[in-house]
Amino acid sequence: MKTVTYAHASNVEDRAIREIVALAMDAPAKAKSGHPGTAMALAPLAVTLFSRVLRHNPTEPKWIDRDRFILSCGHASILQYGIARAFGYGLTKEDVQAFRQPHSRTPGHPEVGVTPTVEVTTGPLGQGLANGVGMAIAERLLRSQFGSELVDHRTWVVAGDGCMEEGISHEAASLAGSLGLGRLNVVYDDNKITIDGPTSLALADDTAARFRAYGWHVVELGEVANDLDALERGLLAARENDAQPSLLILRSHIGFPAEAMMDRREAHGSPFSAEVIRETKELLGLDPDAHFAVDDELPGDILESLVTQRENYAAWEARFRSSGEVGISLIRQIETSGVPSRDVDLSIAPYEPGSKVATRKALQRLMDSLSAQSPGLVAGSADLTDNTGVLLPEKIAQTPVTPEGRQVYYGVREFAMGAAMVGMALHGGVRPVGSTFFVFSDYVRPAIRLAALSEAPCTFVFTHDSVAVGEDGPTHQPIEHLAALRAIPNLHVVRPSDANETVHLAQELLSSQNRHTNALILTRQDIPTLSGEAAVASQRDAHRGAYVAHSTPQAMATVFATGSEVHLALSAATKLEEEGIFVRVVALPCWACFDEQPRSYREEILQGDLPSVSIEAGSTFGWAKFADHSLGIDTFGLSAPGDFVLDYFNMNSEAVEEAVRTAIGR
């Protein structure tokens, strides 16, 4: 029987490829679930990249100046796990045998923090490519700050047909081309197969022309998926072009070398039969009866072969040791994301009690003060920079000419902005803040979800947070958006009560201690600044997610509110007291933060034995956990002046008063 040949592979490379191909069949077969075909076909590419091109050190997997590798087609995760085992990253045979099993180090799709070599969580197609854009931006910023002696790495992405079809790839590639991110290199695995069948069913793009039009350097590799020298030449051609991002188009054959499955849609997402696995192992020159037959000496042999990589690391380490304060500053910035502690006094003048200020404007006051002490702070907007309060005072745009620029103009590309922010945050050394109107959180939501799943410290700023947007009408008036974001696990959705609370909470969100994914929800319209008891409670307890803005020992009911509706609740409480009806007012700026508080604090705030009413200018969905009766908006908005729309939907103190009277039986 003939044996498969991988052209120009060294002994250790050949052994690694064959082992990875075999594992790509064995692991899904054992799990009865998985995607073997892409991993099999791309094993030579991955081995070439890690053995000849990638700047990495398996003995120092978190090396600051390592190249970043992203498997955007995350369904081929077994490829990355096979690489991590073969190249000595500490993944064991037992780990691979536990593929797709509970709490294993080899989940169904790559998850950052779970498996070595995994830099971002991938799976939803196209987002890994956009994460790579963010990582390339972060590298360029750090290189401009600390010099190429300490920061000199690249981002490598492997993407598939699905990544290219998803709309985010258009957004991300266009952004990368306009920014001239020359250290972003993407290999497009053009295997012409998706789950439904041939890509010709739905894809007729000229991908090379498309990316050239975006301003990319495009190399059409052709049929070289099993020729390591040809692959190396293509990868090096990409590495040598620092002026443009590079796309390498590789024609592979899914399922190779399994003759019965090659170029078939079944090879994409279905484990192979025992007979096919046996036949393919014979073609590979492997024992057809052995399962998970890993070569225990392979990781050591590969580590020994990585001469250039070891030399690169040793040279970098020597430069770092002699860099003095510059190197210390780099480490500090990586550890803190380049933002100060929450305890740093930014000397921000508070807003006067009773003054009216839009919370989006208050955020700008914080950005003005925070910027000078935050070399890692990266701000940007999806074409709404002047509207959202996310503008750094120096206003230096991130461009090829000004690589030090920390103001990113994302253009009208909300999804790419969000995914790029995730890449920046997980790269390390920067803290991204991105903004748009709240209604367009719909466009960003998939990236927010992966940010929260990845525990990426990003802050998404959403302004124009309610029907108070007014004349723009129902297309631009968010209704269900607060409920939708609050439903995402591990996401802190923060809607401050006034301008001072905005500054206070935003400083907390952007502090070095805060490692959460955050969504900051701000008003377009001016709202009153809290005074008296409410102002004191806000500054003391808003970071806990809830506080009593108005207390009374004679309380007959509780009114819960967030954001611009807190002042309505306070106004209603004052008027009700004139009737002898005494109510507490509780502001709930962050439900997730409140859920994290001790039970005693939560019970003290909620006072669950009292009748309760809530008011929020959005969907009432979810408020039943706090209130007996909820005032909100459960229909689409209206095109009219903002004040009119608020009154039309009973977002006023009179409605609160009436709801309280009803709640207590008056």
N, C-alpha and C positions, 0 to 999 in steps of 0.2 A: 504494500500500500504506500502511496506517495505520502510525503511529509511536507507540511506547510513550511515555507521559507519566509523569514523576515529579513529582507535585504539589508546588508551592512550593519547588522546588530552584533555588538560584542557578545562574548559568552554570557556575561552577567545580564546584559540587556535582553538577550534571547530567553534566558531562563525566567526573567521577570515577566516578560510578555506572555509566555506560555502559562505561567502560574496564574497571572491575572485573568487570562481568558478562561482557564479552567474554573477559577473561583467565580467568575461571572456567570457560569452555568450552574455550578454546585450550590451556591448560596440561594438563588431564587428557587431552585428545585427543592431544597430542604424546607425553605419558608413557604413553598407553594404560592409564592407571590414575588413579583419583582420584574425588572427590565434588563434582560441579559444582553440583547443584541447590540445596543450602542456601545456598551462597555467593552464587549469583545472586539468590535471593529476599531475602537479608539485606543486600545491597549498600546499599540506601537507609538502613537502620538504622545500619550501620557508618559511613557517611559523615556522617549526622546527628550521631552520637555524637562523632566525631572533629572535626567542623567547628564544632559549636555547643555542646557540653556538656562534653566531656572536658577536664580540666585537664592539658595536656601542652605540650611544646615540642620539636618535631622537631630543632631545632638543639642542644638539650641533652637527649638521649634518656634520660640517667640522672639527671635532676633528682630530687633527694630527695623533693620534695613533689608529684611528678606523681601523677595518678590512675593506678591500676593497672587494666589491661584483661586479662581472661581469656576466651579462647574455649574454654569447657568442651566444646562439641561440636567437638573438634579435627579431626574428619574434614573440616570445612569450612575447612581451613588456607589454601586459596588465597584466601579472603576476607581473611584477615589479611595475606597477602603483597601482595595488591592494594592494601590500605590503606597498608601500609608504603611501597610504591612511590609511590602517588599523593600522599601527604602528606609526601614529602621525607625519609624516614628512611634514605635511602642504599641502598635495594634497587633494583637495576637491571633493565632489560628482560632482560638476559642471565641474571640470577638467576631471574627468573620462567620463562624458557625452560628452565631446568635443573630445573624442578619434579620432585621425586621421583627425581632422579638422584644418583649417588654423590657424597658430600661437598659437596653444594650447600648454599646458604643457604636453600633452600626444600624441606625434607624433607616426607615424607608427612603427618606431624602436627607441630604446633608444638613446637619444642625450645628451651628456654631456653638462652641463650648462643650460639645459632646465628643467629637472625634478630632484627633490631630490632623492638621493640614486644611481643615475646613475653616474658612475665613468668614463666610456669610451663610445664612440659612437660605437654601434654594429649593426649588420645586415648582412654584408657580412660574411658568415659562416667561422669559424675557427680563425678569427682575434682576437676575444675576448679572446680566449685561449692564443694566443701569446701575447696580451696586458698584460695578467696576469703574463706571464714570466717576462716582463719588470717591472711590479709593485713589484714582489717578489725580483728582483735584487735591485730595489731602496730601498725597506725596509731593505734588508740586508746591503747595504752600509750605510744607515743612522744609523742602529743599531750599526754597527762597529764604527761609528764616535761618537755617542752620548750616547751609552750604552742602555741596555735593560730596564733600569728604565724609559726611556722616549720613546723608540721606541721598540715596542714588539707586532706587529700585523701580521696578515696573509692575504693572498689573496684567495678568494673563487670564483670559476668559475663554472657556470652551462653551460654545452655544450650538443649538441645533435648529432644525427647520421650524419647530414650534416657537422658539425664541424669536426667529425672524418674522414669523407671522403675527405674533402679538404686537399690538399697537405701541406698547412701551418701547420696543426696540427702535421704532421710528423716532420717537421723542428723544430717547437717550443718545442714539447715534447722531442725530442732528445737533444736539447740544455739544457732544464731544467734538464733532467736527468744527463747530463754530468756536469752541474754546482751544482748538489745536492741541488736544491732549495726546502728545506724541508718545507717552509712555503707557498708553493703553493699547493692548494687543489682543485681538479677538480671533479665535479660530472657529470658523463656521463649518460644522460637520454637515456637509450637504449629502446626506444619505438618501434623500428623496422619498422617505417613508415616514408616515405618521400613523397613528392608531387606526384611522379610517382606511388607510391604503396609500397609494402613491400620492405624493404631494401635488401631482398634476391635477388631481381632483379639484383643488382649490387655490393653487399657487402657480402663477405664471410670471412672477416678478423676475426682472433682471437684477439680481441682488448686487452683482459687481457694479453695475452702472448706478444703482441706487446709492451705494456707499461712496462711490467716487463723487457723486453729486453732493453728498454731505461734506465732502472735503477730506475723505479718508484715503490713506494709502492702501491699495487693494492688490493682493497677490493671489492669483488663481493657480493653486498648486496642482489641481487635477488629480489623476489616479496614482497617488503616491502614498496611500495610507499605510502600506507595508514596507516602505523604503525609508529607513531611518536617516540616511544621509540626505535624501531629498527633503524630508521633513525638517531636518536641522537647518538646511539652507534657507528654507522658507521662514522658519522661526527667527533665524539670525537676521534675515532681511527686514523683518518687522522690528527687531530690537534695535537695528541701526538707524531707523528713521525716527528721530526725535521731534520732527516738525509736525507730524500728523498722526492721529490714531491709525492703527493698521488692522485690516481685515484679511485673514488668510482663508481662502475658500478651499476646503478639502473634500474631494469626492471619495467618500467611503462606502462600504457595502455592509449594511446592518446585518449582524449575525455571522459575519465572516469569522472563522472558516467553516462553519456548520453548513455543509452543502445543501442539506434539506431545508434550511431556514433562511439562507442568505437572500437579502432583498425582498423579504416577505414582511407584511405588516404584523404577522404573529410574533416575529422576532422582537418587536418593540416592547410589548408589555406582558408576554406570557412565558412562564418557565418552560424550558425544553423538556421533551420526554427523555426517559432514561436511555432509550435506544439512540436518540440523536446525540445525547451527551457522550455516550460511549463511542460512537463513530467519530465524533469531533476530537475526542481525546486521542484516539488512535492517529488521526491526522496530525495532531500536535506532537506525536511521539511520546505521549504520556501513558501511564498505566490506566487502561480504561475502567478498571474495577476499583480504583482508588478515588475516594471522595475527600475533598479538602486536603489534598496531598501537597502541603507546603514544604518548601526547601528551607530547613532551619538555618542553613549557612548563608542563604541568599542575602538577608539584610546586612550582615557583616561584610560580605563580599562587595555589595553595592556601596556601602559606606567607605570601604577602602578605595573604591574606584572614583569617588567624588573628589579628585585631587584639586581641580580648579575651584570647586565650591569651598573646600577647606582653606585654600589659599586666600580666596576672597574674604572669607570670614576672619581669618587671622590678620589680614591687612587692615580690615575695618576695625577690628578690636584694638590694634596698635594705634590707629588714628584716633579712636575714641579715647584711649588712655591718655593721649597727649593733648587732647582738645581742651582740657581744663574746664572753665566755667561754661563754655558752649555745650559740651557734652552733658554736664550736670543739668543745664537748662533744658536740653532735649529730653532727658529722662523725666525731669519734673513735668514737662509739658505732656509727655505720653501718659504719665500717671494721673494728671489732673485734667486732662483734655484742654489745657491751656486756659482755664477759667479759675477765678479765685474761690476761696472758701466762702460759705454763706455768712461767716462772721465778719468779713471785711467791710469796713465802713466806706461806702461809696460816696458819702456826703451829698446825698440827693435831697434837695429841699422838698419837704412835703407840700401837698396841695392844701390850700386853706379849707377848713370845714365849711360846708355849705356851697362851695364853688362848684360849678358844673364843668365836668371834663369827660370827654370820651375815653374809655379805658385803652383804646388803641393809641391815643396820643400819650397816655401815661407810659406805655411801654417804650415809646421813643425816648422819653426822658431817661429811663433806665439804660437803654442802649447807648445813649450819649455818654453816660458816666462809666458804664461797665467796659466799654470798648478798650479804653486805654490800659486797663488792667487785665485784659483777656486776649493774649496773642493767639489763642486757639479759637476764638469766637468767629464763626463764619455765618454771615447773614445773607438772606436772599429772599426772593419773591418770584411767584409766577406772574410776572408782568404787572404787579400792583405795589411796587416798592413804596411809592409816596403815600399810598392809602393805608398801609398796614402797620406802620410804625416800626418796621424792621430795616432800618437804614443806619449803617455805621457812619459816624461823623466824618471820617476821612474819605468815604465814598469812593475808594479805589476799587475799580472793577477787576474781577478775576479774568485775565486775558493772557495770551501768550507773551504780550509785551510787558504786562504787569503781573507776573506770576505770584507776587506777594499780595495781590488784591484779595481782600476777604469779603467783598461784596459780590455775590454771585447773581447775575441776571439770568434766570432760568428760561425766560420767555414764557409763552403760554403753553407750559408743559408741566402741569401739576403732578402727574404720576411720575414722570422722570425725576422731578425735583425731590419727591419723597423717597424714591428708591436710591437716588444719589446721596441723600442725607444719611440713609442707613449705611451705605458704603463708607462715607466719611467717618461716621461715629465708630464703626467697627474697625476701621483702619487704625484709629488711635491718634491722639495728639491734637484733635480739633473737636469743637462742639458746634454742630450745625443747628441753625434756626432757619426755618423756611416758612413762608407765609402766603396766604391767599384768602379770598372771601370764604366764609364758612360754608356756603351752599356748595362750593366746589370741593369740599372735603370728600364728596362722592368720587371725584376723580383721583384722589390720593389714597383712598381707604385701603386698597390692597397693600400698598407700601407701609401704611401705618400698622396694619395687622402684622406684617413680617417684622417690623421694627419692634413691636411689643413682644412677639414670639422670640425674637433674638435678644431681647433686653438691650436694645441699642439706645444709648442716651441721646435721643433726638428731641427737639422741641418744635412741634408744629403749631404755628400761630394762625388762628382763624379769626378774622374780623368781620364786621357787618353781620352780627350774630343772630339777628331776628327779623321779624316783619317790619321793624323800624327802618329797614332799608328803604321802605316806602315805594317811591315811584317806579323803581326797577321792576316791581311786580312779583308775582308768584314764582317766576323762573329763578329769581335771585333771592327769594326769602326762605331761609332755612326753617324747616318745621320738625322733621324727624331726625335731624342730624345729631342733636345731643344724645338722644336715646341710642342711635346707631353707634356712636363712638363709645358711649358708656358700656355698651355690650361687649367691647373688645377686652379680653382679659389682659391684665398687666399694663393697662394704659391709664394714666392719670389725666382725666379730663377736668380742667380747671377753669371755672367761670367766676372771676373776681367780682366783688360787690361795688367797688369804686376805684378811683385812680390810685389812691395810696395803697390799697390792697393789691392792685395790679403790680405796682413796683415791688412790693414786699414779696409776693408769691413768685413773680417772674425771677427775682434775684435768687430765690430758693431753687427754682427749677433749673437755673443756669449756673448753679454752684458746683464746685468740684465733688461735693458729697452726693449730689443727686445723680443717680445712674438709671433713672426710670425713663421710659418713653412718655412724653407729655404732649397734651394738646391744650393750648391756651386759647380760650374763647373770649373775644373782646367786642365791645360795642362800637358801632359807627357813630351813634348819637351821643351828645353830652348827657351825663347823668350826675346827680348830686353826690358830692363828697361827704362821707359819713362824718358825724360829729358825736361828741359826748361818749356815752357808754358804748355805742356801736363802734366808734373809731378805736377806742381802747381795746375792746374785745377782738376786733379785726386784727390789729397789730400783734396781739398776744397769741391768738388761737387760730387764725385763718389757715396756717400751714397744717393744722390738724384736720382740715377738711370741713369742719363745721364749728360754729360758735353761736352763743346767745347774743344777738344784736340788741335785744330789748328784753329786760327781765322785769318781773313783777311778782311779789309774794302772793298776790291774789289771783294768779293766772287761772283763767277759765278755758283757755284754748291755746294752741300753738299754731303759728303761721310759719311755714317753711318757704324759703325763696332763694333764688340764685341771681347773680349778675344784676342787670338793670331793674329787676323786679324787687330787690331788697328794699329800695327806698319806697316802693309802693306799699310793701308790707308795713314798714315803719310808719308811714303816713296814716295807714288804716288803723294801726294800733293807737296812735294819738287821738284820732277822731272817735274810736270806739270807747276809749276811756272816758270821754265826755258823756257817754251814755251809761257809764257804770259797767262796761264790759272790758275786762282786763285780759290781755293776750300777751303771750311771749312771742318774740320774733326770732327765728333761727335762720341764719345764713348757712348755706351748704355749698361752698365754692368747689369742693372736690369730693365726690361720693367715694371714690376709691381710697383717697387719703383717710376719710372718716372711717371706712371699714377696717382700716389697719390700726385704729386706736384701741386702747384697752376697753373691755366691756363696760367698766365702771364709767368711763368718760362718755361712751355712747349712750348709756342709759340716762346719765345726767342731762345730756343734750336733748334726747328725744322726748323724755317725760311721756311715755306711751300711754299713761292713764288719762291723758287729756285729749279731748276732741282736737282734730287737727285739719288744717287746710294748707294746700301748697299753691304757689303761683309761679309759673315760668312761661316765657313767651315761646313756647314750642310744644311738641307732642307731650301729652300727659303720660305716655307709656313709661312705666317704671316707677312712677311716683307713688304707687300703692304701697311700696315698702316703707314709706314715711308718713303718708297722709291719708286721712279718711276720705277727703274730697279734694279734687285737684282742678285748679283753673289753668287752662292752657289752650293750645290751638291744635285741633286734630283734623284740620282741613288745610288745603293750600291757601296761600295768601291772597293779596289784593293789590292792584296797582293804584296807588293813591299816596298822598303825603303821609310820612311815617306816623305822625301823631294821630292822624285820622285812622290809620290801619290798626294801631294799638288800641284805640278806643273801640273800634268796630269789633275787635275780638275780645273785648272786656279785659284788656290788660291795663287796669287802672285800680286805684285804691278803693273806689266805690264797690267794685265787684268783690274785692277782698272783704270789705265790711259786710256785705250781704251774705257772703259764703260763711263767715264766722257766725253771724246771727243764726243762720240755718243750722250750723253745726252744733250750736249750744241750745237749740230749741227756742230761740227768741223770734 
